[in-house]
Amino acid sequence: MVTSKRGSKDLIRAINYSIILNKIKEIGPVSRAELAKVTGLSSATLTGISAQIIADGLIFEKEMGESKGGRKPILLALNPSGGYAVGIKLTENTLIGVLVNFVGEIIERYNMKLVSKTPESVADLIGNLTEELIKRSQVPKDKLLGVGVGAAGLVDFDRGMLITSPFFRWRNVPFSQLVQNRVGVKTYVDNDVNTLMVAEQLFGAGQNLEHFITITIGRGLGMGIVVNGQIYRGVKSAGEFGHITVHSNGRQCACGKRGCLETLVSDEGLLISGREVCSEPVDSVDDLLQLAESDHNNAQNVFAQAGTLLGAQIANLITVLSPMRIIIGGEGVRFGDWIFKPMHQTIKENIMPYQGEATEVVVEPWGDDRWAVGAACLVLGEFVKSPLYRNSSYD
Ligand SMILES: [Zn+2]
């Protein structure tokens, strides 16, 4: 009995710890009085737990704000050097790595070429890359909170399992455990689109939003869904937006079906469409983009048709899910207005008026490091999460 009482006290304390830490992240720098007001916690609880978080080095006292004649108020803020995370994006030939601080800023970046593609050798190279990032950044190893890995394909996040990997042809690989054995710190693995979504939720356009969707355009077409502040995963791999059927007898898709959205709105899909209608040589989607930019009508139409298809499906998403925001990212953001102008137009024409105003559709600027930062945010996201939602299989 004593144990369970102690246990529940510890749990309540851990939950309050997470509430305070998250609130400071959301609205900090913030005074203790304001924190007590917004969290509903007693000032005694707040003082005790914030002292603990300061001792843990995750927040610090900042003297700032308006002074009303006397001392300047002391505010609590997240400590950027409170902890660090390594994020690694697994691509076909390269590991793209970053080391970020506690507020998601890149401290160091480094890439390594894959020499062998067995799970063990990739896990081993992730270990080497992690060590290299720590060495270069001179961050103390005991400040490393964990390693996050973002991978294309089907991932069982709860079990850290790569179910299928399109680049490596792996099946059911317990990858987080393999990497964790090598690096000696907590390791999380998730689908790369989900890692981006966690980054948006922690530090980007998804901050403080209960319901939002992330869509990525590039080699494929990905989607992540946040409902009530939590990632929605469904029974199996929810968010396969690229594999919505738009033409039941359309082009063959890599998933085995025909006529998926991805066969028309992805690098490969655009390239095939471009070759069908342009007499000039089109070796890559960038050639097609160049043609569009030099006033080539057919090339422009390829992007416009893809944008229209994408817009119609986004309008359907809004109709069904009514998210607060849809955030579009990925390498395909470089297609700019050629694709996004018709997309916005089609969304406008295909949503019910009272719903449309509630959802904002934003196209985010894109940088090459974003995937790896997203992977690092997996670690930070799990670290600041309430124990009620944390993935216990990683404990
Ligand atoms: Zn498909």
Residues whose N, C-alpha, C, O or C-beta is under 5 A from the ligand:
A	BS01	ZN	G242 H243 C253 C255 K257 C260
